[in-house]
Amino acid sequence: DGTAKTKAGRMAGAKDLTDGPYQKQFTDEQILQRLKAGVTDKGKEKMKPFKSVLSDDEMKALVAKVRTFAK
């Protein structure tokens, strides 16, 4: 649902994607780049890259879905 209120979401420090002002802080292209390359913070992997798992079209569809969470 995009709220990051699951155990895994809390452990990963995931942000609430239903927060419209938060979503406005990044572009669709920035989301795509993070999906492709993954996310690290201080050398620790926070999200694995999806470039070998999802096609470009699938990643674009995922970005569009994430954007629907914003209120």
Predicted model as a PDB file, atoms N, CA, C, CB and O in Angstrom, pLDDT in the B-factor column:
MODEL        1                                                                  
ATOM      1  N   ASP A   1       0.816  -1.209   0.000  1.00 87.00           N  
ATOM      2  CA  ASP A   1       0.000   0.000   0.000  1.00 87.00           C  
ATOM      3  C   ASP A   1       0.856   1.267   0.000  1.00 87.00           C  
ATOM      4  CB  ASP A   1      -0.926   0.001   1.205  1.00 87.00           C  
ATOM      5  O   ASP A   1       0.320   2.374  -0.064  1.00 87.00           O  
ATOM      6  N   GLY A   2       2.169   1.116   0.071  1.00 91.00           N  
ATOM      7  CA  GLY A   2       3.073   2.256  -0.010  1.00 91.00           C  
ATOM      8  C   GLY A   2       3.336   2.986   1.289  1.00 91.00           C  
ATOM      9  O   GLY A   2       4.087   3.962   1.298  1.00 91.00           O  
ATOM     10  N   THR A   3       2.735   2.539   2.398  1.00 93.00           N  
ATOM     11  CA  THR A   3       2.905   3.275   3.663  1.00 93.00           C  
ATOM     12  C   THR A   3       4.171   2.903   4.416  1.00 93.00           C  
ATOM     13  CB  THR A   3       1.718   3.036   4.555  1.00 93.00           C  
ATOM     14  O   THR A   3       4.551   3.608   5.351  1.00 93.00           O  
ATOM     15  N   ALA A   4       4.837   1.817   4.039  1.00 92.00           N  
ATOM     16  CA  ALA A   4       6.073   1.351   4.683  1.00 92.00           C  
ATOM     17  C   ALA A   4       5.850   0.937   6.131  1.00 92.00           C  
ATOM     18  CB  ALA A   4       7.133   2.437   4.624  1.00 92.00           C  
ATOM     19  O   ALA A   4       6.777   0.999   6.939  1.00 92.00           O  
ATOM     20  N   LYS A   5       4.633   0.517   6.472  1.00 93.00           N  
ATOM     21  CA  LYS A   5       4.330   0.150   7.851  1.00 93.00           C  
ATOM     22  C   LYS A   5       4.474  -1.347   8.122  1.00 93.00           C  
ATOM     23  CB  LYS A   5       2.934   0.588   8.192  1.00 93.00           C  
ATOM     24  O   LYS A   5       4.023  -1.831   9.160  1.00 93.00           O  
ATOM     25  N   THR A   6       5.091  -2.076   7.211  1.00 93.00           N  
ATOM     26  CA  THR A   6       5.350  -3.495   7.446  1.00 93.00           C  
ATOM     27  C   THR A   6       6.630  -3.638   8.267  1.00 93.00           C  
ATOM     28  CB  THR A   6       5.465  -4.274   6.101  1.00 93.00           C  
ATOM     29  O   THR A   6       7.402  -2.689   8.401  1.00 93.00           O  
ATOM     30  N   LYS A   7       6.841  -4.819   8.807  1.00 93.00           N  
ATOM     31  CA  LYS A   7       8.066  -5.065   9.574  1.00 93.00           C  
ATOM     32  C   LYS A   7       9.306  -4.821   8.702  1.00 93.00           C  
ATOM     33  CB  LYS A   7       8.076  -6.513  10.131  1.00 93.00           C  
ATOM     34  O   LYS A   7      10.261  -4.171   9.127  1.00 93.00           O  
ATOM     35  N   ALA A   8       9.271  -5.351   7.485  1.00 87.00           N  
ATOM     36  CA  ALA A   8      10.403  -5.166   6.568  1.00 87.00           C  
ATOM     37  C   ALA A   8      10.595  -3.698   6.211  1.00 87.00           C  
ATOM     38  CB  ALA A   8      10.196  -5.988   5.291  1.00 87.00           C  
ATOM     39  O   ALA A   8      11.726  -3.220   6.127  1.00 87.00           O  
ATOM     40  N   GLY A   9       9.499  -2.986   6.001  1.00 86.00           N  
ATOM     41  CA  GLY A   9       9.579  -1.562   5.680  1.00 86.00           C  
ATOM     42  C   GLY A   9      10.199  -0.766   6.810  1.00 86.00           C  
ATOM     43  O   GLY A   9      11.032   0.110   6.576  1.00 86.00           O  
ATOM     44  N   ARG A  10       9.795  -1.068   8.035  1.00 88.00           N  
ATOM     45  CA  ARG A  10      10.361  -0.370   9.197  1.00 88.00           C  
ATOM     46  C   ARG A  10      11.836  -0.699   9.363  1.00 88.00           C  
ATOM     47  CB  ARG A  10       9.594  -0.739  10.475  1.00 88.00           C  
ATOM     48  O   ARG A  10      12.646   0.186   9.641  1.00 88.00           O  
ATOM     49  N   MET A  11      12.187  -1.969   9.193  1.00 84.00           N  
ATOM     50  CA  MET A  11      13.593  -2.378   9.352  1.00 84.00           C  
ATOM     51  C   MET A  11      14.489  -1.726   8.305  1.00 84.00           C  
ATOM     52  CB  MET A  11      13.718  -3.901   9.261  1.00 84.00           C  
ATOM     53  O   MET A  11      15.643  -1.404   8.586  1.00 84.00           O  
ATOM     54  N   ALA A  12      13.964  -1.535   7.114  1.00 81.00           N  
ATOM     55  CA  ALA A  12      14.748  -0.934   6.028  1.00 81.00           C  
ATOM     56  C   ALA A  12      14.744   0.583   6.077  1.00 81.00           C  
ATOM     57  CB  ALA A  12      14.219  -1.394   4.690  1.00 81.00           C  
ATOM     58  O   ALA A  12      15.502   1.230   5.354  1.00 81.00           O  
ATOM     59  N   GLY A  13      13.897   1.158   6.925  1.00 84.00           N  
ATOM     60  CA  GLY A  13      13.795   2.610   6.970  1.00 84.00           C  
ATOM     61  C   GLY A  13      13.081   3.171   5.750  1.00 84.00           C  
ATOM     62  O   GLY A  13      13.336   4.302   5.334  1.00 84.00           O  
ATOM     63  N   ALA A  14      12.180   2.368   5.176  1.00 88.00           N  
ATOM     64  CA  ALA A  14      11.446   2.802   3.991  1.00 88.00           C  
ATOM     65  C   ALA A  14      10.572   4.015   4.308  1.00 88.00           C  
ATOM     66  CB  ALA A  14      10.585   1.654   3.444  1.00 88.00           C  
ATOM     67  O   ALA A  14      10.077   4.163   5.425  1.00 88.00           O  
ATOM     68  N   LYS A  15      10.395   4.857   3.331  1.00 90.00           N  
ATOM     69  CA  LYS A  15       9.584   6.069   3.480  1.00 90.00           C  
ATOM     70  C   LYS A  15       8.139   5.807   3.068  1.00 90.00           C  
ATOM     71  CB  LYS A  15      10.172   7.219   2.644  1.00 90.00           C  
ATOM     72  O   LYS A  15       7.860   4.894   2.291  1.00 90.00           O  
ATOM     73  N   ASP A  16       7.242   6.604   3.588  1.00 94.00           N  
ATOM     74  CA  ASP A  16       5.820   6.514   3.280  1.00 94.00           C  
ATOM     75  C   ASP A  16       5.566   7.128   1.906  1.00 94.00           C  
ATOM     76  CB  ASP A  16       4.966   7.224   4.371  1.00 94.00           C  
ATOM     77  O   ASP A  16       5.616   8.348   1.746  1.00 94.00           O  
ATOM     78  N   LEU A  17       5.298   6.287   0.927  1.00 93.00           N  
ATOM     79  CA  LEU A  17       5.093   6.770  -0.442  1.00 93.00           C  
ATOM     80  C   LEU A  17       3.702   7.334  -0.667  1.00 93.00           C  
ATOM     81  CB  LEU A  17       5.343   5.657  -1.421  1.00 93.00           C  
ATOM     82  O   LEU A  17       3.402   7.792  -1.769  1.00 93.00           O  
ATOM     83  N   THR A  18       2.839   7.314   0.354  1.00 94.00           N  
ATOM     84  CA  THR A  18       1.542   7.964   0.225  1.00 94.00           C  
ATOM     85  C   THR A  18       1.645   9.450   0.557  1.00 94.00           C  
ATOM     86  CB  THR A  18       0.512   7.287   1.133  1.00 94.00           C  
ATOM     87  O   THR A  18       0.677  10.192   0.390  1.00 94.00           O  
ATOM     88  N   ASP A  19       2.800   9.882   1.023  1.00 95.00           N  
ATOM     89  CA  ASP A  19       3.048  11.280   1.384  1.00 95.00           C  
ATOM     90  C   ASP A  19       3.375  12.080   0.120  1.00 95.00           C  
ATOM     91  CB  ASP A  19       4.210  11.390   2.422  1.00 95.00           C  
ATOM     92  O   ASP A  19       4.488  12.010  -0.402  1.00 95.00           O  
ATOM     93  N   GLY A  20       2.395  12.835  -0.357  1.00 94.00           N  
ATOM     94  CA  GLY A  20       2.550  13.606  -1.596  1.00 94.00           C  
ATOM     95  C   GLY A  20       3.762  14.525  -1.604  1.00 94.00           C  
ATOM     96  O   GLY A  20       4.530  14.496  -2.566  1.00 94.00           O  
ATOM     97  N   PRO A  21       3.970  15.349  -0.560  1.00 95.00           N  
ATOM     98  CA  PRO A  21       5.147  16.219  -0.545  1.00 95.00           C  
ATOM     99  C   PRO A  21       6.468  15.439  -0.617  1.00 95.00           C  
ATOM    100  CB  PRO A  21       5.132  17.074   0.708  1.00 95.00           C  
ATOM    101  O   PRO A  21       7.425  15.903  -1.236  1.00 95.00           O  
ATOM    102  N   TYR A  22       6.522  14.264   0.011  1.00 94.00           N  
ATOM    103  CA  TYR A  22       7.734  13.447  -0.085  1.00 94.00           C  
ATOM    104  C   TYR A  22       7.951  12.994  -1.523  1.00 94.00           C  
ATOM    105  CB  TYR A  22       7.646  12.226   0.854  1.00 94.00           C  
ATOM    106  O   TYR A  22       9.069  13.063  -2.032  1.00 94.00           O  
ATOM    107  N   GLN A  23       6.892  12.531  -2.179  1.00 94.00           N  
ATOM    108  CA  GLN A  23       7.022  12.057  -3.557  1.00 94.00           C  
ATOM    109  C   GLN A  23       7.461  13.163  -4.511  1.00 94.00           C  
ATOM    110  CB  GLN A  23       5.706  11.470  -4.028  1.00 94.00           C  
ATOM    111  O   GLN A  23       8.116  12.884  -5.516  1.00 94.00           O  
ATOM    112  N   LYS A  24       7.117  14.394  -4.218  1.00 94.00           N  
ATOM    113  CA  LYS A  24       7.501  15.510  -5.092  1.00 94.00           C  
ATOM    114  C   LYS A  24       8.996  15.813  -5.022  1.00 94.00           C  
ATOM    115  CB  LYS A  24       6.712  16.758  -4.722  1.00 94.00           C  
ATOM    116  O   LYS A  24       9.500  16.613  -5.810  1.00 94.00           O  
ATOM    117  N   GLN A  25       9.707  15.184  -4.091  1.00 96.00           N  
ATOM    118  CA  GLN A  25      11.136  15.432  -3.917  1.00 96.00           C  
ATOM    119  C   GLN A  25      12.001  14.706  -4.950  1.00 96.00           C  
ATOM    120  CB  GLN A  25      11.555  15.017  -2.530  1.00 96.00           C  
ATOM    121  O   GLN A  25      13.200  14.969  -5.040  1.00 96.00           O  
ATOM    122  N   PHE A  26      11.407  13.795  -5.733  1.00 94.00           N  
ATOM    123  CA  PHE A  26      12.198  13.062  -6.708  1.00 94.00           C  
ATOM    124  C   PHE A  26      11.417  12.882  -8.005  1.00 94.00           C  
ATOM    125  CB  PHE A  26      12.619  11.702  -6.144  1.00 94.00           C  
ATOM    126  O   PHE A  26      10.187  12.846  -8.021  1.00 94.00           O  
ATOM    127  N   THR A  27      12.173  12.772  -9.081  1.00 97.00           N  
ATOM    128  CA  THR A  27      11.578  12.626 -10.410  1.00 97.00           C  
ATOM    129  C   THR A  27      11.382  11.147 -10.752  1.00 97.00           C  
ATOM    130  CB  THR A  27      12.463  13.309 -11.476  1.00 97.00           C  
ATOM    131  O   THR A  27      11.932  10.265 -10.092  1.00 97.00           O  
ATOM    132  N   ASP A  28      10.599  10.898 -11.781  1.00 97.00           N  
ATOM    133  CA  ASP A  28      10.423   9.529 -12.261  1.00 97.00           C  
ATOM    134  C   ASP A  28      11.776   8.944 -12.679  1.00 97.00           C  
ATOM    135  CB  ASP A  28       9.422   9.487 -13.445  1.00 97.00           C  
ATOM    136  O   ASP A  28      12.051   7.773 -12.419  1.00 97.00           O  
ATOM    137  N   GLU A  29      12.602   9.739 -13.311  1.00 97.00           N  
ATOM    138  CA  GLU A  29      13.921   9.268 -13.756  1.00 97.00           C  
ATOM    139  C   GLU A  29      14.786   8.878 -12.564  1.00 97.00           C  
ATOM    140  CB  GLU A  29      14.630  10.352 -14.590  1.00 97.00           C  
ATOM    141  O   GLU A  29      15.523   7.895 -12.641  1.00 97.00           O  
ATOM    142  N   GLN A  30      14.716   9.616 -11.475  1.00 96.00           N  
ATOM    143  CA  GLN A  30      15.482   9.259 -10.280  1.00 96.00           C  
ATOM    144  C   GLN A  30      15.005   7.918  -9.708  1.00 96.00           C  
ATOM    145  CB  GLN A  30      15.360  10.370  -9.211  1.00 96.00           C  
ATOM    146  O   GLN A  30      15.816   7.109  -9.257  1.00 96.00           O  
ATOM    147  N   ILE A  31      13.709   7.690  -9.728  1.00 95.00           N  
ATOM    148  CA  ILE A  31      13.185   6.400  -9.257  1.00 95.00           C  
ATOM    149  C   ILE A  31      13.695   5.279 -10.160  1.00 95.00           C  
ATOM    150  CB  ILE A  31      11.625   6.409  -9.228  1.00 95.00           C  
ATOM    151  O   ILE A  31      14.132   4.239  -9.668  1.00 95.00           O  
ATOM    152  N   LEU A  32      13.644   5.483 -11.472  1.00 96.00           N  
ATOM    153  CA  LEU A  32      14.118   4.468 -12.416  1.00 96.00           C  
ATOM    154  C   LEU A  32      15.591   4.136 -12.174  1.00 96.00           C  
ATOM    155  CB  LEU A  32      13.918   4.948 -13.862  1.00 96.00           C  
ATOM    156  O   LEU A  32      15.976   2.966 -12.187  1.00 96.00           O  
ATOM    157  N   GLN A  33      16.402   5.151 -11.956  1.00 96.00           N  
ATOM    158  CA  GLN A  33      17.823   4.914 -11.721  1.00 96.00           C  
ATOM    159  C   GLN A  33      18.048   4.106 -10.449  1.00 96.00           C  
ATOM    160  CB  GLN A  33      18.574   6.239 -11.638  1.00 96.00           C  
ATOM    161  O   GLN A  33      18.919   3.238 -10.410  1.00 96.00           O  
ATOM    162  N   ARG A  34      17.273   4.383  -9.417  1.00 94.00           N  
ATOM    163  CA  ARG A  34      17.407   3.623  -8.167  1.00 94.00           C  
ATOM    164  C   ARG A  34      16.925   2.189  -8.346  1.00 94.00           C  
ATOM    165  CB  ARG A  34      16.620   4.304  -7.036  1.00 94.00           C  
ATOM    166  O   ARG A  34      17.507   1.261  -7.785  1.00 94.00           O  
ATOM    167  N   LEU A  35      15.871   2.009  -9.120  1.00 95.00           N  
ATOM    168  CA  LEU A  35      15.418   0.647  -9.399  1.00 95.00           C  
ATOM    169  C   LEU A  35      16.484  -0.137 -10.144  1.00 95.00           C  
ATOM    170  CB  LEU A  35      14.120   0.668 -10.210  1.00 95.00           C  
ATOM    171  O   LEU A  35      16.738  -1.301  -9.831  1.00 95.00           O  
ATOM    172  N   LYS A  36      17.107   0.493 -11.123  1.00 96.00           N  
ATOM    173  CA  LYS A  36      18.128  -0.188 -11.926  1.00 96.00           C  
ATOM    174  C   LYS A  36      19.391  -0.480 -11.130  1.00 96.00           C  
ATOM    175  CB  LYS A  36      18.477   0.648 -13.141  1.00 96.00           C  
ATOM    176  O   LYS A  36      19.928  -1.585 -11.199  1.00 96.00           O  
ATOM    177  N   ALA A  37      19.865   0.500 -10.378  1.00 95.00           N  
ATOM    178  CA  ALA A  37      21.156   0.386  -9.700  1.00 95.00           C  
ATOM    179  C   ALA A  37      21.073  -0.087  -8.259  1.00 95.00           C  
ATOM    180  CB  ALA A  37      21.844   1.695  -9.734  1.00 95.00           C  
ATOM    181  O   ALA A  37      22.077  -0.508  -7.685  1.00 95.00           O  
ATOM    182  N   GLY A  38      19.883  -0.021  -7.666  1.00 93.00           N  
ATOM    183  CA  GLY A  38      19.764  -0.335  -6.252  1.00 93.00           C  
ATOM    184  C   GLY A  38      20.073   0.900  -5.417  1.00 93.00           C  
ATOM    185  O   GLY A  38      20.386   1.964  -5.951  1.00 93.00           O  
ATOM    186  N   VAL A  39      19.981   0.744  -4.109  1.00 90.00           N  
ATOM    187  CA  VAL A  39      20.216   1.863  -3.196  1.00 90.00           C  
ATOM    188  C   VAL A  39      21.154   1.409  -2.085  1.00 90.00           C  
ATOM    189  CB  VAL A  39      18.876   2.397  -2.604  1.00 90.00           C  
ATOM    190  O   VAL A  39      20.934   0.376  -1.453  1.00 90.00           O  
ATOM    191  N   THR A  40      22.203   2.195  -1.857  1.00 90.00           N  
ATOM    192  CA  THR A  40      23.100   1.943  -0.734  1.00 90.00           C  
ATOM    193  C   THR A  40      23.154   3.183   0.140  1.00 90.00           C  
ATOM    194  CB  THR A  40      24.518   1.552  -1.224  1.00 90.00           C  
ATOM    195  O   THR A  40      22.951   4.302  -0.332  1.00 90.00           O  
ATOM    196  N   ASP A  41      23.427   2.972   1.405  1.00 86.00           N  
ATOM    197  CA  ASP A  41      23.571   4.071   2.352  1.00 86.00           C  
ATOM    198  C   ASP A  41      24.736   3.743   3.263  1.00 86.00           C  
ATOM    199  CB  ASP A  41      22.258   4.306   3.170  1.00 86.00           C  
ATOM    200  O   ASP A  41      24.702   2.768   4.014  1.00 86.00           O  
ATOM    201  N   LYS A  42      25.767   4.571   3.187  1.00 89.00           N  
ATOM    202  CA  LYS A  42      26.976   4.360   3.994  1.00 89.00           C  
ATOM    203  C   LYS A  42      27.552   2.966   3.777  1.00 89.00           C  
ATOM    204  CB  LYS A  42      26.670   4.570   5.480  1.00 89.00           C  
ATOM    205  O   LYS A  42      27.973   2.295   4.719  1.00 89.00           O  
ATOM    206  N   GLY A  43      27.560   2.547   2.512  1.00 89.00           N  
ATOM    207  CA  GLY A  43      28.123   1.260   2.137  1.00 89.00           C  
ATOM    208  C   GLY A  43      27.216   0.065   2.389  1.00 89.00           C  
ATOM    209  O   GLY A  43      27.579  -1.061   2.047  1.00 89.00           O  
ATOM    210  N   LYS A  44      26.053   0.280   2.973  1.00 87.00           N  
ATOM    211  CA  LYS A  44      25.117  -0.812   3.252  1.00 87.00           C  
ATOM    212  C   LYS A  44      24.016  -0.828   2.196  1.00 87.00           C  
ATOM    213  CB  LYS A  44      24.505  -0.669   4.674  1.00 87.00           C  
ATOM    214  O   LYS A  44      23.394   0.196   1.916  1.00 87.00           O  
ATOM    215  N   GLU A  45      23.787  -2.000   1.617  1.00 89.00           N  
ATOM    216  CA  GLU A  45      22.748  -2.128   0.600  1.00 89.00           C  
ATOM    217  C   GLU A  45      21.363  -2.033   1.246  1.00 89.00           C  
ATOM    218  CB  GLU A  45      22.899  -3.463  -0.166  1.00 89.00           C  
ATOM    219  O   GLU A  45      21.004  -2.828   2.114  1.00 89.00           O  
ATOM    220  N   LYS A  46      20.600  -1.033   0.794  1.00 85.00           N  
ATOM    221  CA  LYS A  46      19.242  -0.838   1.308  1.00 85.00           C  
ATOM    222  C   LYS A  46      18.209  -1.464   0.375  1.00 85.00           C  
ATOM    223  CB  LYS A  46      18.947   0.659   1.492  1.00 85.00           C  
ATOM    224  O   LYS A  46      17.144  -1.896   0.816  1.00 85.00           O  
ATOM    225  N   MET A  47      18.537  -1.510  -0.932  1.00 89.00           N  
ATOM    226  CA  MET A  47      17.650  -2.130  -1.910  1.00 89.00           C  
ATOM    227  C   MET A  47      18.509  -2.715  -3.025  1.00 89.00           C  
ATOM    228  CB  MET A  47      16.613  -1.100  -2.476  1.00 89.00           C  
ATOM    229  O   MET A  47      19.392  -2.045  -3.560  1.00 89.00           O  
ATOM    230  N   LYS A  48      18.244  -3.951  -3.362  1.00 92.00           N  
ATOM    231  CA  LYS A  48      18.985  -4.612  -4.438  1.00 92.00           C  
ATOM    232  C   LYS A  48      18.601  -4.006  -5.792  1.00 92.00           C  
ATOM    233  CB  LYS A  48      18.712  -6.142  -4.432  1.00 92.00           C  
ATOM    234  O   LYS A  48      17.478  -3.531  -5.963  1.00 92.00           O  
ATOM    235  N   PRO A  49      19.534  -4.021  -6.754  1.00 96.00           N  
ATOM    236  CA  PRO A  49      19.195  -3.539  -8.100  1.00 96.00           C  
ATOM    237  C   PRO A  49      18.232  -4.506  -8.796  1.00 96.00           C  
ATOM    238  CB  PRO A  49      20.476  -3.360  -8.950  1.00 96.00           C  
ATOM    239  O   PRO A  49      18.280  -5.717  -8.582  1.00 96.00           O  
ATOM    240  N   PHE A  50      17.368  -3.943  -9.625  1.00 96.00           N  
ATOM    241  CA  PHE A  50      16.388  -4.738 -10.349  1.00 96.00           C  
ATOM    242  C   PHE A  50      16.647  -4.776 -11.845  1.00 96.00           C  
ATOM    243  CB  PHE A  50      15.013  -4.206 -10.094  1.00 96.00           C  
ATOM    244  O   PHE A  50      15.809  -5.270 -12.598  1.00 96.00           O  
ATOM    245  N   LYS A  51      17.805  -4.259 -12.301  1.00 95.00           N  
ATOM    246  CA  LYS A  51      18.065  -4.184 -13.740  1.00 95.00           C  
ATOM    247  C   LYS A  51      18.101  -5.548 -14.418  1.00 95.00           C  
ATOM    248  CB  LYS A  51      19.368  -3.476 -13.983  1.00 95.00           C  
ATOM    249  O   LYS A  51      17.809  -5.647 -15.610  1.00 95.00           O  
ATOM    250  N   SER A  52      18.452  -6.601 -13.683  1.00 96.00           N  
ATOM    251  CA  SER A  52      18.477  -7.929 -14.294  1.00 96.00           C  
ATOM    252  C   SER A  52      17.202  -8.722 -13.997  1.00 96.00           C  
ATOM    253  CB  SER A  52      19.692  -8.704 -13.804  1.00 96.00           C  
ATOM    254  O   SER A  52      17.060  -9.862 -14.440  1.00 96.00           O  
ATOM    255  N   VAL A  53      16.277  -8.117 -13.247  1.00 96.00           N  
ATOM    256  CA  VAL A  53      15.039  -8.792 -12.858  1.00 96.00           C  
ATOM    257  C   VAL A  53      13.837  -8.251 -13.634  1.00 96.00           C  
ATOM    258  CB  VAL A  53      14.803  -8.636 -11.355  1.00 96.00           C  
ATOM    259  O   VAL A  53      12.974  -9.012 -14.072  1.00 96.00           O  
ATOM    260  N   LEU A  54      13.794  -6.931 -13.798  1.00 96.00           N  
ATOM    261  CA  LEU A  54      12.670  -6.274 -14.462  1.00 96.00           C  
ATOM    262  C   LEU A  54      13.121  -5.613 -15.763  1.00 96.00           C  
ATOM    263  CB  LEU A  54      12.031  -5.232 -13.529  1.00 96.00           C  
ATOM    264  O   LEU A  54      14.234  -5.095 -15.856  1.00 96.00           O  
ATOM    265  N   SER A  55      12.256  -5.637 -16.749  1.00 97.00           N  
ATOM    266  CA  SER A  55      12.550  -4.932 -18.005  1.00 97.00           C  
ATOM    267  C   SER A  55      12.346  -3.429 -17.784  1.00 97.00           C  
ATOM    268  CB  SER A  55      11.636  -5.455 -19.179  1.00 97.00           C  
ATOM    269  O   SER A  55      11.779  -3.013 -16.774  1.00 97.00           O  
ATOM    270  N   ASP A  56      12.809  -2.631 -18.727  1.00 95.00           N  
ATOM    271  CA  ASP A  56      12.598  -1.184 -18.643  1.00 95.00           C  
ATOM    272  C   ASP A  56      11.111  -0.852 -18.572  1.00 95.00           C  
ATOM    273  CB  ASP A  56      13.238  -0.477 -19.848  1.00 95.00           C  
ATOM    274  O   ASP A  56      10.703   0.011 -17.795  1.00 95.00           O  
ATOM    275  N   ASP A  57      10.300  -1.536 -19.380  1.00 97.00           N  
ATOM    276  CA  ASP A  57       8.855  -1.286 -19.367  1.00 97.00           C  
ATOM    277  C   ASP A  57       8.236  -1.659 -18.016  1.00 97.00           C  
ATOM    278  CB  ASP A  57       8.169  -2.075 -20.495  1.00 97.00           C  
ATOM    279  O   ASP A  57       7.349  -0.960 -17.527  1.00 97.00           O  
ATOM    280  N   GLU A  58       8.695  -2.744 -17.423  1.00 97.00           N  
ATOM    281  CA  GLU A  58       8.179  -3.142 -16.111  1.00 97.00           C  
ATOM    282  C   GLU A  58       8.557  -2.120 -15.038  1.00 97.00           C  
ATOM    283  CB  GLU A  58       8.710  -4.532 -15.726  1.00 97.00           C  
ATOM    284  O   GLU A  58       7.754  -1.805 -14.159  1.00 97.00           O  
ATOM    285  N   MET A  59       9.781  -1.610 -15.118  1.00 97.00           N  
ATOM    286  CA  MET A  59      10.215  -0.599 -14.142  1.00 97.00           C  
ATOM    287  C   MET A  59       9.420   0.694 -14.323  1.00 97.00           C  
ATOM    288  CB  MET A  59      11.733  -0.317 -14.287  1.00 97.00           C  
ATOM    289  O   MET A  59       9.057   1.338 -13.338  1.00 97.00           O  
ATOM    290  N   LYS A  60       9.149   1.076 -15.559  1.00 97.00           N  
ATOM    291  CA  LYS A  60       8.341   2.277 -15.801  1.00 97.00           C  
ATOM    292  C   LYS A  60       6.923   2.090 -15.266  1.00 97.00           C  
ATOM    293  CB  LYS A  60       8.300   2.607 -17.308  1.00 97.00           C  
ATOM    294  O   LYS A  60       6.337   3.025 -14.720  1.00 97.00           O  
ATOM    295  N   ALA A  61       6.374   0.890 -15.420  1.00 97.00           N  
ATOM    296  CA  ALA A  61       5.045   0.602 -14.877  1.00 97.00           C  
ATOM    297  C   ALA A  61       5.064   0.659 -13.351  1.00 97.00           C  
ATOM    298  CB  ALA A  61       4.553  -0.780 -15.354  1.00 97.00           C  
ATOM    299  O   ALA A  61       4.101   1.113 -12.733  1.00 97.00           O  
ATOM    300  N   LEU A  62       6.144   0.206 -12.752  1.00 95.00           N  
ATOM    301  CA  LEU A  62       6.271   0.268 -11.294  1.00 95.00           C  
ATOM    302  C   LEU A  62       6.337   1.706 -10.810  1.00 95.00           C  
ATOM    303  CB  LEU A  62       7.512  -0.494 -10.833  1.00 95.00           C  
ATOM    304  O   LEU A  62       5.733   2.048  -9.794  1.00 95.00           O  
ATOM    305  N   VAL A  63       7.061   2.546 -11.526  1.00 96.00           N  
ATOM    306  CA  VAL A  63       7.111   3.972 -11.180  1.00 96.00           C  
ATOM    307  C   VAL A  63       5.719   4.578 -11.251  1.00 96.00           C  
ATOM    308  CB  VAL A  63       8.072   4.733 -12.119  1.00 96.00           C  
ATOM    309  O   VAL A  63       5.318   5.328 -10.361  1.00 96.00           O  
ATOM    310  N   ALA A  64       4.988   4.258 -12.301  1.00 96.00           N  
ATOM    311  CA  ALA A  64       3.626   4.780 -12.441  1.00 96.00           C  
ATOM    312  C   ALA A  64       2.755   4.309 -11.284  1.00 96.00           C  
ATOM    313  CB  ALA A  64       3.009   4.343 -13.785  1.00 96.00           C  
ATOM    314  O   ALA A  64       1.945   5.081 -10.772  1.00 96.00           O  
ATOM    315  N   LYS A  65       2.906   3.065 -10.867  1.00 95.00           N  
ATOM    316  CA  LYS A  65       2.134   2.541  -9.736  1.00 95.00           C  
ATOM    317  C   LYS A  65       2.502   3.276  -8.447  1.00 95.00           C  
ATOM    318  CB  LYS A  65       2.376   1.022  -9.572  1.00 95.00           C  
ATOM    319  O   LYS A  65       1.617   3.649  -7.677  1.00 95.00           O  
ATOM    320  N   VAL A  66       3.778   3.484  -8.208  1.00 93.00           N  
ATOM    321  CA  VAL A  66       4.229   4.200  -7.010  1.00 93.00           C  
ATOM    322  C   VAL A  66       3.615   5.603  -6.974  1.00 93.00           C  
ATOM    323  CB  VAL A  66       5.783   4.287  -6.973  1.00 93.00           C  
ATOM    324  O   VAL A  66       3.218   6.083  -5.912  1.00 93.00           O  
ATOM    325  N   ARG A  67       3.539   6.242  -8.109  1.00 95.00           N  
ATOM    326  CA  ARG A  67       2.974   7.594  -8.167  1.00 95.00           C  
ATOM    327  C   ARG A  67       1.483   7.616  -7.783  1.00 95.00           C  
ATOM    328  CB  ARG A  67       3.157   8.174  -9.574  1.00 95.00           C  
ATOM    329  O   ARG A  67       0.975   8.644  -7.335  1.00 95.00           O  
ATOM    330  N   THR A  68       0.792   6.495  -7.958  1.00 95.00           N  
ATOM    331  CA  THR A  68      -0.626   6.460  -7.592  1.00 95.00           C  
ATOM    332  C   THR A  68      -0.832   6.434  -6.079  1.00 95.00           C  
ATOM    333  CB  THR A  68      -1.294   5.249  -8.219  1.00 95.00           C  
ATOM    334  O   THR A  68      -1.938   6.696  -5.606  1.00 95.00           O  
ATOM    335  N   PHE A  69       0.204   6.126  -5.320  1.00 94.00           N  
ATOM    336  CA  PHE A  69       0.087   6.076  -3.856  1.00 94.00           C  
ATOM    337  C   PHE A  69      -0.032   7.453  -3.232  1.00 94.00           C  
ATOM    338  CB  PHE A  69       1.278   5.363  -3.265  1.00 94.00           C  
ATOM    339  O   PHE A  69      -0.621   7.589  -2.159  1.00 94.00           O  
ATOM    340  N   ALA A  70       0.512   8.481  -3.876  1.00 93.00           N  
ATOM    341  CA  ALA A  70       0.551   9.834  -3.296  1.00 93.00           C  
ATOM    342  C   ALA A  70      -0.853  10.391  -3.097  1.00 93.00           C  
ATOM    343  CB  ALA A  70       1.364  10.780  -4.194  1.00 93.00           C  
ATOM    344  O   ALA A  70      -1.735  10.253  -3.945  1.00 93.00           O  
ATOM    345  N   LYS A  71      -1.018  11.011  -1.966  1.00 83.00           N  
ATOM    346  CA  LYS A  71      -2.329  11.614  -1.639  1.00 83.00           C  
ATOM    347  C   LYS A  71      -2.262  13.118  -1.760  1.00 83.00           C  
ATOM    348  CB  LYS A  71      -2.782  11.222  -0.215  1.00 83.00           C  
ATOM    349  O   LYS A  71      -3.259  13.802  -1.526  1.00 83.00           O  
TER     350      LYS A  71                                                      
ENDMDL                                                                          
END                                                                             
